[in-house]
Amino acid sequence: MKHLLDRPIWSALETRHAALGEGDGRARRFRPPIHTFAGMKDDEEESLEALAKLPAPGETLLIVQSDDIRIPANFVVNATAKLVQMQAEEHLPPIEDERIVPLTADDAQDMLDLAMLTKPGPFTLHAQSLGSFWGIRENGRLVAMAGERLKQPGFTELSGVCTHPDVRGRGIGRLLSLYVGGKIFANNERPYLHAYVTNTAAIGLYETLGFKVREAMNVAVITREA
């Protein structure tokens, strides 16, 4: 691994998210039902064998890394994709907006519903286990949110940025991205994020916020066979 963010799930589970994971020095995953994310130290056979032991038959893992992803023999590949990993190159100062409020466990179902509607990426009811989230409600309805996900020493992932179709075009997604990015910088950490290579609109938006592509990434969703 050349950089902490080359295998962001692994490096998070080895450091700041260690308490949320299970596994060993070769492969780790987040404990179900927190998330399906898993990672390996490297692509050696010992690491593949360690990864294969983590899920029960029928359970799914999601892997993200810059290297090509090797799959254990007893797994089925459900999906693969290409991502770009972007890192904030310019400082994002803290901003305030009275519409933005912290989201709590009481908001978890509304957050999941919004994520399922807008599909910002993998999301679970337990997303707040990984980091803080903030959102905007209108007439009681959660219409936008953004938050933190994977954390490594000196880095925090900006994630879960989504806006309800009814409020798109008003700059709310941009506002929340700047807000969360400013929070991360205020903690003396650098924000980074992932976007599908096909999502050129999102990539273009993040570029205007001062994010630049750091690395091309691979993602695979795999399930252990019975």
N, C-alpha and C positions, 0 to 999 in steps of 0.2 A: 504494500500500500504506500503510494508516494505522498499522499495528502490525507488528512483526516476525513475530508469530504468525498474522497474517491469511493469509500464504502461507508456512507453516512449512517446506515442503520447499525452496522457492526460497531462503528466508533462511538455511537450514542449509547449502545447497550454495554459497551466496555467502560464507559465513563459516567456521564451525568444521568443516564437512564438505567444504570446497572440494577437498581432496586426494583425496576419494573420487568426485568427479564429473567430468563432461565436458559441454561445451557452450560457450556464450558469454555475453555480457552481457544477452541477451534470454531465453534458455531453457537449462536445465541438467537433467541427470538423473544418478542414481548409475550408475556403471559396472556393466554386467552382469558377473558374476551377483550383485553385492552386493545390489541391490534394483531393483524396477521403479519406484520413486518418481521423479517428475519435476515440475518447476515452471517457471513463467514469471514474468518481472519484472512484466508487466501483461498486459492482454488486447488490446493493439494488434495490427494485422495483422503487423507485423514480428516480434512475439514468437510468434504462431501459426506463422509460416513457419519460425522458428528451431526451435520445438518439433517441427514436422513432419519436420525433417531429422535429428533425433537417433536414432530407431530404424530398424533395417532392416525391410523388409517382413515382416510376421508377428510382430514384436516388440510387447510390451505395455508401456504406461506407466500409472502410477497417479498421479492429481493430487488434491491436497487444498488447498482455499482457501476463504475466506469469501465471495468474489464468486461469482456464477454462472459456471460453467466453459464457456468457448467451446472447441469441438472443431475441429481442422483438417479440411478437406474430405476428405482422403484417409485418414480414420480411421473405424473402426467402434466404436461404444460398446457395450462388453460389460456394463457395470453402472454404476449410479449409486446414491448413498445420501446420507442426511443424518446429520451428526455433531453432537455438541456438543463444544466445546473447553473444558476445565475447567482452572482454575489454582488452585494452593494459596494460600489467603488467610491461613492460619495456619501458623506455624513448626512443622515436624515435627522433633523432636529425634532425634539418633542413638540407635538402640536396638541391643542385642546379643541374639543368640539362637544357642546353640551348634548348633542344627539347620541354620542357614542357612550355606551355603558358596558361595564364588565358583565360577562356571561357566567352563570353559575351552574351547578348541577341541576337546578330547577329548569334550566333552559335546554338541557341535553336533548330532549325529544324534538323540540323546535329546531335545534341546530342540525340534527340528523335529517329531519324532513327537508330543510332548506338544501342541505348537501345532496340528498337524493334527487331533488328537483333539478339542481344546477350542475351536479357532477364535477366538483372541483378536483376530485381525486379520491383516493381511499379515505373513508371517514367512518367512525364508529361512535356508538353512544358514549364511549369512554375516552373520547378525544381529549377531554380536559385533564386526563391523567398525565399527559405529556407536557402541557403548557397552558398558558392563559389565553382566553379568547375574549373578544369584544364584539359588540354588535349594535345595530340600529333597529329600533322598532318603530313602526308607524301604525297608529290605531291598534296597538297591542300586538301586532303581527311582526315577527322577526323577518326583516326584509334584506338584511346584509350582515355579514360577519367576516372576521379574519382573526387569525391567532398564531400560536407557536406550536411547533411539532417537535422534530428531532433536535436534540441539544448535544453539542460537543464542547470541549473546553474552548472558549473564545468565540463560539458560533451558536446561533439559534436559527432554526428554519422558520421562515414566514410561510404559513400554510392556511388552507381552508378559506381562501378568499372567494367569496361568492355573493352575488346579489340576485334577488328575485327578479324574474323577467319584467314585472310590473314597474320596477324602479330603475331599470337600466338606462344608460344614457345621461344620467345625472351626476356622474363622477363619484358615486358613493364607493365603488370598489377601489378607485384610486385613493380616495380619502382614507379608507380603512387600511390600505397597504402602507401609506405614509405614516399613519398613526402607530401601527404595530411595529413598523421598521424603526420609528423614533424611540419606542419603548425598548426595543432590543439594543439600540445604540446607547441608550441611557444606562443600560446595565453593563456597559463596556464590552459588548459583544458585537459581532458582525452578522447582519442578517443575510441569509441566502434562501434560495427557493428552487423549486423544480417546476418545469412546464413541459408539456408534450411538444415535440418539435412541430407538430401540425397546428398548434395553437398560436399562430403567428400574431393574432391580435393581442393576446396576453403578453407574449414576448416583447412586442412593440411597446406596450404600456409600461412594462417593467424597465425597459431601456430608458424611457423618458423620466423614470424615477431615480435613475442613477445605477441601475443594475446592469452588469455585463456578464456574458456567458463565460463561465469558468471552465466547464468541461461537458462533453457529451456523455450521457449516461444511458444505461440499459436497465430495463425493468422486466421481470418475469413473475407471473402468478402460477404457482405449481401446487398440485394436490398429491398427497401420498396415496398410492393405490392400496386397496384392501389386501 
